[in-house]
Amino acid sequence: MATYRNPVISVATEVAGRFTGVLIAMYTTGHGARSASPAHFDWFEYEGVE
């Protein structure tokens, strides 16, 4: 398997060769512009559906 700088890419189905599960993550964007403000998350809550 190839080595990648981004650890998330290494769990992609195309790289791992099989389904590796689900990934849930926080994401922010500057809409194409560089932002001087960092993103801080104080809380994240996930409630699964059965």
Secondary structure, 3 states (H helix, E strand, C coil): CCCCCCCCHHHCHHHHCCCCCCCCCCCCCCCCCCCCCCCCCCCCCCCCCC
